Amino acid sequence: MSRVAVKKRILRVRDTARMRKIDSLAAEEPLEIRLDGTPLTVTMRTPGDDFDLAAGFLVSEGAVGSAEEISTIRYCAGATVEGQNTYNVLDVRLAPGVTAPEPRNFYTTSSCGVCGKASLEAVRTVARWSAGDDPVELAQPVVADLPDRLRAAQRVFDRTGGLHAAGLFTADGEPLCVREDVGRHNAVDKLLGWALRNGQLPLRGTVLMVSGRASFELVQKAVMGGVPVLAAVSAPSSLAVELAEEQGLTLIGFLRGSSMNVYTGEHRLVEHRPGEQRPGEQRPGEQRPDEQRPDEQGLGPERLGPGRLGTERLGPTGVTSGAGNGSAGARSPG
């Protein structure tokens, strides 16, 4: 199934020039998620990776934390009056003994992942894992490269220019998984669902990089997945910073080139990669130039080269001048 982009004939205006062309639009369609046949929520999303989206949504809600807690995920047949499958309705069957989350007020837009919750306290779901005790450290150059690495993996964005992206990276900056969607929260849920279905939860030692702002819901999703670091190219909200600080998450915003703002968890950000020598730093057992012996500084006979010893000659004061080596040594006239 490939419905991530839709073609549309448009009028393009550039100054006084007008032309007709075919443009690619990011697809947006509703996805209804059911639990054991009972409607749970409807979210507006970009079709694709729907199983990951449903599984990640349940991770974000605190309903599941391992693949064994989900029995099956399948598209519902006969979703239209004509009995055709629209691939816009999913039914998730939980494993026996797993408690289903409370249904929302049934609608989630592509711009809001917590809409429909009854209160702010209902938004604060309980995490299974602690991000605060993750000892991972990140080098500034690695973090600075993440936006470019995320952008390089945005294939649908290249065609439409209309999708958010979220990527999981190792502490060395290597990509683990990248997902795109019209909703930033959907992109993150797709990552969490991928991690759940591949046995990667909790996501310790990883970085979650997002292409937009860092909202409260994205911080919450990172915490629910056990992610210790969240980085965004734009600003965080006040509630996002508050939750990140409360949960021990490192939150980075305005990540653009080598510039970034670290709002919480700054202890995880180091200047250099582990094992990398800093400018002017002396390695263990290494001598500084002023500590070297004369022969190590090019002043001894072994530095003169073959045949050079026989070319020494006496100057008028009895001081030898080496043949082109610039060294001098006191000698008594023979």
N, C-alpha and C positions, 0 to 999 in steps of 0.2 A: 504494500500500500504506500503510495507516494502522493500525499496531499498537503505537503508543507508549504507549497507556493501555488498561487493562482495567477493566471495570465489575465490582463485587462488592457483593453485598448484605451489610450488616453491622449489628451492634447498637451504637448510640452511647449511651454513658453520660455524663451530665453531672450530677454530684452525685447526687441521688435520681431524676433524670429518665432514662428509658430509651426509646429510639425506634429503629425500623428505618429504614434509609436505604440508598441506593445510593452507593457511594464509588468514586472513580477511583484506580486503582493504576498506578504506573509499570511498564510491561512490561519483563520481563527474559527473554531467550531466548538460547540458545547460537548462536554464529556460527562455523562451521568455515571457516578460510581455507586454501585449497590453492594451491600453486604448480606450474603445469604439470601438474596432476592429482595431485600428491603432497601429502598433508596436512602443513600447517606448524604450525598452532596452532588452538585453540578458545578463544574468549573469550566471556564472558557480557556481553551488551550490551542496550541498548534498540534495537529495530528502527528503521531509518531512517538514511539517509546511509551505508548499508553500504559502497558503493564508496569513499567518502571514508575510512571507517574502515580498510578493507583497504589502501588506498594510503598512508594516514598511518602505519599500523603498519609498513609497509615502509620509510618514511622514518625512523621511530624506530629501526628495526633497522639503519639504514645501508645498506640494500640498494639504494635508489633515491634520486635527487635531482632528477629532472625527469620530466615526463609522457612524454617520448620513450622512457624506459627501461621503460615498461609498454606491452605490445602490446594486451591486452584484459583486461577484468574482466567476468565474467558469473556469474549464478546458475546453479547446476548443476540440471538437470532430473532427475526421477526420484530424488529424495532420500529417498523413503519406499518401503516395500514395495509400496504401491499405485501407485507411479510418480508421485505428486503432488509438485509443487515446494513445499517448505516455506519457501523464501526464507531458509534458514538455512545454506546452503553456498555459498561463493563460490570460483570458480577464477580465479586471476590468472595471465596469461601474460606472462612477462617478454620484453623485446626481446632479440634475439640478442646474445650477448656479456655480458649482465648476470648477475652471479653471485648465486645465491639464498642467503639466509641459512640458517644451520644450524637445523634443526627444534628446537623446545623439547620439554620433557617433556609437551607436548601439551595443557596446560590452563591457562587464565588466568581467574581469577575477576574479578568486577566491581570488587573492591576492591584487586586487585594486578595491576599490569601487567608485573612482572618475575619473577613466579613461574614456576618451571620452568627457570630458567637454572641452569647447573651450578655457577657460582661468582660471587663478587663481581666479579672481573676480567672475566668474560664480560658483565657488565652494562654495563661502561664501553665503550660503542661509540664509534667514532671519527667525529667530526663532519667534514663537508665544508667547513663555513664557521666562521669565528671570530666569536663574539659580542663578544669583548673589544675588537676594533678598531672597533666601531660607535660613531660619535660622537654619537648621538642624545641629546638632553636633554629632560627632562620637568618641567613646572611642577607644584608641589605641588597647586594647585587642580585641575589636570587629573587627576592620580592620585587625588585624594580623591573625584572624581565617578565613577570607574570602577565601583565596586560597584553603585551605583544604576543606571547605564547597562546593566550586565550583567543585573541583576535585572529591568529593564524588558523585556528581550528573552526572558525565560524563559517561554514560552507554556505548555509542558507542565507546568512546575513549578506554575503557577497552578492547574492541574487536579488534580495529584497530590501536590504537596509532597514528592516523592521522587526528584528528579533533581539531579545535579551539572551545572554549567554551566562552559563555557570560552569566552572571547571574545577575538578579536584586535581591537586598537584602534590607531589612528594615534597619533603623538606629541601630536596636538591633542585626543585623546579621541574621535575619530569611529570608530564601529564598522565593522569590515570584514566580520566573520563571527562568528556565535555558534552553538554547538552544545550540546545537552543529552544526557545519558546517565546510566544508573545507575552507571557506572564513570567516575571522574574522568579516568583515563588514556584511556578510550575517547573522551570528549568532546574531549580534546586531540588524539588521533589523527585524529578527524574534521576538526578544524581544519587539521591538517597535510596531510591528504589533499585537502581543498578547495584549499589553497594550491598543492599539487603539480599538481593537475588544471587549475588556472587560471593556471599559469605564474608564481606569486607567490614561489617560493622562490629565494633565501633571504629570510626575512621581516625584512629590515633596517629599522630605524626604527620598529618596532612594539612593542606591549606585549601580553603574554599575561596575561589576568586570569582567575583561577579562583575558584570559589565555596567551595572547601574549604581544606584545608591544602596546604602546598607540600612535597610528598614528593620523595625523590631521583629517582624516575622522571619526575616532571613537570619537574624542572630538566633532566634529561637530554633529554627530548623537546623542550623549548624550545631547548636547545643544538643538537640535531640539525636543527631547522628554521631555525637562524640568528636566533632571537629574542633581542634583547639585554636585555629586561626581563621579569621574571615577578613578578606581584603576586597575593597571596592574602589572603582575608579572615581566615584562621586562621594557625596557627603553621607554621614550617618545621621539618624534622628536622635533626639535626646533620650527617648525610651530605649533605643537600640544600645546606646552607650551604657545606660543604666543596667540593662539586662546583661550585657557583656561583662561589665565589672562585677556584677553579682555572681556570675557563673564562672569567672576566671578565664574568659575567652579573650584572646588578643584580637583587637578590632582596629583595622587600618583603613583609612579613607583618603580620598583625593590622591590615589596612587597613579601618578603620571610621570613616566620617566624615572629619574632618580629622586623625585620629590614625593613625599608621603606624610600624612599625619597619623600618628599612633595614639589612639584614644585610650586604650586599655591594654594591659598585659605587655608593656614595653620590655619586660625582662626576657622575652623570647626573641627579640630582634638584636642581632649582633652585627658588627660592622663588616666582618669578613667571613668567608667560608671556613669551616673547620679544617685546620691543617694548612691554611693559606698564610704565607708569610706577609706580615704587614710592612709597609715602607719603613725602613730604618730599624726593623726588629731583628734581633740577633738570635739565630737558631741555637739550641743547646749544643755546647761543645765547639761552636764556631768562634774563631778569633776575629776581633775587630782589626782593621788595618794597622792601627797604632800599636797593637799588641803583637804583631808578627815579628819573627826574627829577621835580621838583616838579609839572610839568604833567601827568605820567602818574599821579600820586597824587591827582588831583582838586583841586589847589591853584591851578591856573592859570586865566586868564580864560575859556579855551575850555570849562572845566567848569562855568561859571556858568549857561549856558543863555541862550536868546534874551531880550534886554531886561533882563538882570540887571545889566549894568554901569551903567545909568542909575539904579539904585535905591540905590546906595551913599550912606551918610550919615555925617557926622562925629560921633564921640562927643565927650564933654566933654574928653577928653585929646588930641583930634586924631587918634585911631586909628579907621580906618574899620571898620565892621561890615557885612559882606556881608548881603544880604537872604536870610537863611536858609541861607547856605552855610557858616557857621561859620569862614570864613577871615578873616585879618587881615593888613593891610599898613600900614607906617608912611607917613604923609603929613604934610607941613607945612601948617598952617592957611592957607587962601587968604585 
